[in-house]
Amino acid sequence: MEMQTIKELSTGRTQDTDIRGTQITGSYGTEPAIWLAKIMDAAKQRFFFLNFCYITELQKGQKEIVIPMRKMYLGGVASGVSYTTSTPADGTAVTATVLDNLEGVTISPAMQASRITISNYAIQVNAVDLIRAAQEELIYSIGDKVDIYVAVTIGNALGSSSTVAAASSLYGGSATSDATLAAGDVMTTDLVADGRKALMSRYKEYRAANTGAAGGATGAVTGTVLGNPWISSPDGPFVLFVGPAQELAFLKDSQFVNAAEYGSNKVIMNGEIGEYIGIKIISTNNVEQIASGFEGPDAATANVNVNMTRCIMMKAQKAAAFCWGRQPSLKFWDNVPQVSQDVVMESAYAASVVFADAICFIDVADA
């Protein structure tokens, strides 16, 4: 066995080429900054929901983060900020407003790790660059995994009840739950307008089954509850996420097609197919899509009778937050005892709903 020698200090200063490690598919094992940039650039192409979340990152030594929030903005509440309309009597102070609307949302990132191992012999006899293929597979996987996780997190927001303003629920056609969706209860431009109204209204509708359960309420609309009135803005636009079936319906609707023509140089987000009444429309496979015969995403436990999609309209930057505990990183390991090469992806993250009343579910049949 050939003996390895240690460089003497007298040979000169240690250079980058001395410490960067063994070359693997065009990069080096100890240059994490390069790999991180490549990973995130590729993964971002798979992000749809994440692009519209408030995003933060833990610093070294931190385990979780608390995002401060207002339960409700006092300025929009009848019993909110108090005002005195005349000069107070001598010794009397202006009425004080109790600041009791602040709380925090705690996000605790959890580790996510994956590994692909390839035998040395398979690498030797295969014309395909298996290490690069493994790298790409893990990169695409983390992009989809993160975005689908965010979609489900938002889709599991609590529904509005008679006492708490939370997510609103709309259904295609005359349906009042996922189980009552029928063929033809598809996405329409009217539902987009209804969702916009739900976000903008101070009074959030709640439904008969208004237990505040995850996934939204079901049944007939039976009343309203006071919530936050949201406004679409450049730094926090309204955005509607739809699936391929809803994209097709929009592209066949002249009303949508005519309104969705930009005629400007505005930034277009991943999957954006147009803008309608000021709402960005994003088409993505990462929305929740349910096949007939399986349980729908609403709070009811009944199975659906048609293929359906949970479309989500929300106020960007306010509805949900995402925290990286550790951004995705790739590591390569020469697994000598198992005569193989291992490619490991490691990350840590978590997401949370922040303002549930900045979310509107639109559940529709696919056809």
C-alpha positions in Angstrom: 0.0 0.0 0.0 1.3 3.4 -1.0 2.2 5.6 2.0 0.8 9.1 2.0 3.3 11.9 3.0 2.6 15.0 4.9 3.7 18.3 3.3 6.4 20.0 5.2 5.8 23.6 6.3 8.9 24.7 4.5 7.2 23.9 1.1 5.3 27.2 1.3 1.9 28.6 2.1 -1.1 26.4 1.8 -3.0 27.3 -1.3 -6.7 26.8 -2.1 -5.8 24.0 -4.5 -4.2 22.2 -1.5 -7.3 22.1 0.6 -10.3 22.0 -1.7 -10.5 18.2 -1.7 -11.0 15.7 -4.5 -12.6 16.9 -7.7 -16.1 15.4 -8.3 -18.1 16.3 -11.3 -16.5 19.7 -11.8 -16.5 21.0 -8.2 -14.8 20.2 -5.0 -16.0 18.6 -1.8 -14.9 21.4 0.6 -16.2 24.4 -1.4 -19.8 24.5 0.2 -20.5 28.1 -1.0 -20.3 27.0 -4.6 -22.5 24.0 -4.0 -25.0 26.0 -2.0 -25.4 28.6 -4.7 -25.9 25.9 -7.3 -28.4 24.0 -5.2 -30.5 27.1 -4.3 -30.5 28.4 -7.9 -31.8 25.0 -9.1 -34.3 24.5 -6.3 -35.8 28.0 -6.8 -37.1 26.9 -10.1 -39.3 24.4 -8.2 -40.6 27.0 -5.7 -44.0 28.5 -6.2 -45.7 28.8 -2.8 -42.4 29.6 -1.1 -41.8 32.6 -3.3 -44.8 34.4 -1.6 -44.0 33.5 2.0 -42.2 35.7 4.5 -38.8 33.9 4.6 -36.2 34.1 7.4 -33.2 32.0 8.5 -31.8 31.0 11.9 -28.3 32.0 12.9 -25.8 29.6 14.2 -26.7 28.6 17.8 -30.4 29.3 17.3 -33.0 26.5 17.5 -36.3 28.3 16.7 -37.6 31.8 15.8 -40.6 33.8 17.0 -42.3 36.0 14.4 -44.2 38.8 16.2 -47.7 39.5 14.8 -50.9 41.3 15.5 -54.0 39.2 16.0 -55.9 42.0 14.5 -55.0 45.6 13.5 -56.7 47.8 16.1 -57.2 50.6 13.6 -59.9 48.5 11.9 -61.8 47.5 15.0 -64.7 49.4 16.5 -63.2 48.9 20.0 -59.7 49.6 18.7 -57.6 52.8 19.2 -59.4 55.2 21.5 -59.7 59.0 20.7 -60.6 61.9 22.9 -62.6 64.5 21.0 -62.4 67.4 23.5 -59.9 68.9 25.8 -59.7 66.8 29.0 -60.5 68.3 32.3 -57.7 69.5 34.5 -56.0 66.4 35.9 -57.7 64.0 33.4 -55.6 62.2 30.9 -56.5 61.3 27.3 -58.0 57.8 27.3 -55.4 55.1 26.9 -55.7 52.3 24.4 -54.8 48.8 25.7 -52.3 47.2 23.4 -53.5 43.6 23.7 -53.3 42.4 20.1 -49.7 41.3 20.0 -48.5 37.7 20.0 -45.9 35.6 18.3 -45.7 32.6 15.9 -43.0 30.1 16.8 -41.2 28.2 14.0 -38.9 25.4 14.9 -37.0 24.0 11.9 -36.6 20.2 11.7 -33.7 18.4 10.0 -34.3 16.8 6.6 -31.6 14.5 5.2 -31.5 12.2 2.2 -28.8 10.0 0.6 -28.1 8.3 -2.7 -25.4 5.6 -2.7 -23.8 4.3 -5.9 -21.4 1.4 -6.1 -17.9 2.1 -7.4 -18.4 -0.6 -10.0 -21.6 0.9 -11.3 -19.8 4.2 -11.8 -17.0 2.4 -13.6 -19.1 0.5 -16.1 -21.9 3.1 -16.7 -21.6 5.7 -19.5 -24.0 8.0 -17.5 -22.4 10.4 -15.0 -24.2 8.8 -12.0 -22.8 11.2 -9.4 -24.2 14.2 -11.3 -27.5 12.4 -11.9 -27.7 11.8 -8.1 -26.9 15.4 -7.4 -29.6 16.7 -9.7 -32.1 14.2 -8.4 -31.6 15.4 -4.8 -31.7 19.1 -5.8 -35.0 18.7 -7.7 -36.4 16.6 -4.8 -35.7 19.3 -2.2 -37.2 22.0 -4.3 -40.5 20.0 -4.7 -40.5 18.7 -1.1 -40.2 22.2 0.4 -42.8 23.8 -1.8 -45.4 20.9 -1.4 -44.8 21.1 2.3 -45.5 24.8 2.3 -48.7 24.3 0.2 -50.0 21.7 2.6 -49.1 23.9 5.6 -51.2 26.7 4.2 -53.9 24.3 3.1 -54.2 23.1 6.7 -54.9 26.6 8.1 -57.8 26.9 10.5 -61.2 27.8 9.0 -63.2 30.8 10.2 -65.7 30.2 13.0 -68.3 32.3 14.7 -65.7 33.6 17.2 -62.4 33.6 15.3 -61.6 35.0 11.9 -59.4 32.6 10.0 -59.3 31.1 6.5 -62.3 31.5 4.2 -63.7 28.6 2.1 -65.2 28.8 -1.3 -66.5 25.9 -3.4 -67.2 25.4 -7.1 -70.8 25.5 -8.3 -73.4 24.9 -5.6 -71.1 22.7 -3.5 -70.7 23.4 0.2 -68.0 20.8 0.9 -65.4 18.8 -1.0 -67.7 15.7 -0.8 -70.5 17.6 -2.6 -68.4 18.8 -5.5 -69.8 17.4 -8.8 -68.8 17.4 -12.4 -68.9 21.0 -13.7 -68.1 22.6 -10.4 -64.9 24.1 -11.9 -62.9 27.2 -11.4 -64.3 30.4 -12.9 -63.4 34.0 -13.0 -66.4 34.7 -10.7 -64.7 32.5 -8.0 -61.5 34.6 -8.3 -63.6 37.8 -7.7 -65.3 36.1 -4.7 -61.9 35.1 -3.2 -60.7 38.7 -3.6 -63.8 39.9 -1.8 -63.2 37.4 1.0 -59.6 38.7 1.6 -60.5 42.3 1.4 -63.6 42.2 3.5 -63.4 43.1 7.2 -66.2 40.6 7.9 -65.1 37.0 7.2 -67.8 34.5 6.3 -68.0 31.3 8.3 -69.9 28.2 7.5 -72.3 25.9 9.4 -69.6 23.4 10.4 -67.5 26.2 11.9 -65.5 24.4 14.5 -62.3 26.2 13.5 -60.9 22.9 12.2 -57.8 22.6 10.0 -58.6 22.7 6.3 -61.5 25.1 6.3 -65.2 25.0 7.3 -68.0 23.3 5.4 -71.7 23.7 5.0 -73.8 26.7 4.1 -72.5 30.2 5.0 -74.2 31.2 8.2 -72.7 34.4 9.4 -69.6 36.7 9.6 -66.9 37.4 12.1 -64.6 40.4 12.4 -61.2 40.0 10.8 -58.4 41.8 9.1 -59.3 43.6 5.8 -56.4 42.9 3.4 -55.3 44.9 0.4 -53.2 43.7 -2.5 -50.0 45.8 -2.7 -46.7 45.6 -4.7 -44.8 44.2 -1.8 -47.6 41.8 -0.8 -49.9 41.1 -3.8 -52.9 38.8 -3.8 -51.9 35.5 -5.5 -54.0 32.5 -6.6 -52.4 29.1 -6.9 -54.2 26.7 -9.3 -53.5 23.3 -10.8 -53.2 22.3 -14.5 -56.9 21.7 -14.9 -57.7 25.3 -13.7 -55.0 26.7 -15.9 -56.6 25.1 -18.9 -60.0 26.5 -17.9 -58.5 30.0 -17.6 -56.7 29.8 -20.9 -60.0 28.9 -22.6 -61.8 31.9 -20.9 -61.7 35.0 -23.1 -62.4 37.2 -20.1 -59.3 35.9 -18.3 -57.1 35.9 -21.4 -57.9 39.5 -22.3 -57.3 40.7 -18.7 -54.1 38.7 -18.3 -52.2 40.4 -21.1 -49.4 42.4 -19.3 -48.0 44.7 -21.9 -45.3 45.7 -19.4 -41.9 44.6 -18.1 -43.2 43.6 -14.7 -41.5 40.7 -12.9 -43.2 37.4 -13.7 -43.0 34.7 -11.0 -42.5 30.9 -11.5 -45.6 29.4 -13.1 -47.4 32.8 -13.5 -49.9 32.5 -16.3 -51.3 36.0 -16.0 -53.0 38.6 -13.7 -56.7 39.0 -13.2 -58.3 41.9 -11.4 -55.0 42.6 -9.7 -54.4 39.0 -8.6 -51.4 37.0 -9.8 -52.4 33.6 -11.1 -49.8 30.8 -10.5 -50.1 27.4 -12.1 -48.3 24.6 -10.3 -48.5 20.9 -9.7 -47.7 21.5 -6.0 -51.3 22.4 -5.2 -53.2 19.7 -3.4 -54.9 17.5 -6.0 -57.3 14.8 -4.8 -58.5 11.8 -6.9 -62.1 10.7 -6.8 -62.7 8.3 -3.9 -60.2 9.8 -1.6 -60.7 12.2 1.3 -60.7 15.9 0.4 -58.6 18.5 2.1 -61.5 20.3 3.9 -62.4 19.7 7.5 -65.0 17.0 6.6 -63.8 13.4 6.5 -65.9 12.3 3.6 -64.4 11.1 0.3 -64.8 13.2 -2.9 -66.8 12.0 -5.9 -64.7 13.8 -8.6 -61.1 14.6 -9.2 -60.6 17.9 -7.5 -58.0 20.6 -6.6 -57.6 22.9 -3.6 -56.7 26.2 -5.1 -55.4 28.8 -2.6 -55.7 32.6 -2.8 -53.7 34.5 -0.2 -52.0 37.8 0.7 -48.2 37.3 0.0 -45.8 37.9 2.9 -48.6 37.9 5.4 -50.4 34.5 5.1 -47.4 32.3 5.9 -43.8 32.3 7.0 -40.9 29.9 6.3 -37.7 29.5 8.2 -34.5 27.8 7.1 -32.7 26.2 10.0 -30.0 25.1 7.5 -30.2 25.8 3.8 -29.8 22.6 1.6 -26.2 21.4 1.3 -24.6 18.6 -0.7 -21.8 16.4 0.6 -19.9 13.6 -1.2 -18.4 10.7 0.7 -16.1 8.0 -0.6 -17.7 5.1 1.4 -14.6 2.9 1.4 -16.1 0.0 3.6 -19.0 -0.3 1.2 -17.0 0.3 -2.0 -19.4 3.1 -3.0 -19.8 6.8 -3.4 -22.5 8.5 -1.3 -24.3 11.8 -2.1 -26.0 13.3 0.9 -28.4 16.3 1.0 -28.9 17.9 4.4 -31.3 20.7 5.3 -33.5 22.0 8.1 -36.7 24.0 7.8 -40.3 24.7 8.9 -43.3 26.7 7.9 -46.3 28.2 9.7 -49.4 30.0 8.9 -49.2 33.6 10.3 -52.5 35.3 9.4 -55.1 32.7 8.6 -57.6 35.3 7.6 -55.2 36.3 4.7 -56.0 32.9 3.1 -59.0 31.8 1.0 -59.5 28.2 -0.1 -61.2 27.6 -3.4 -62.0 23.9 -3.8 -63.2 22.9 -7.3 -63.7 19.9 -9.5 -61.1 19.4 -12.3 -63.8 18.9 -15.0 
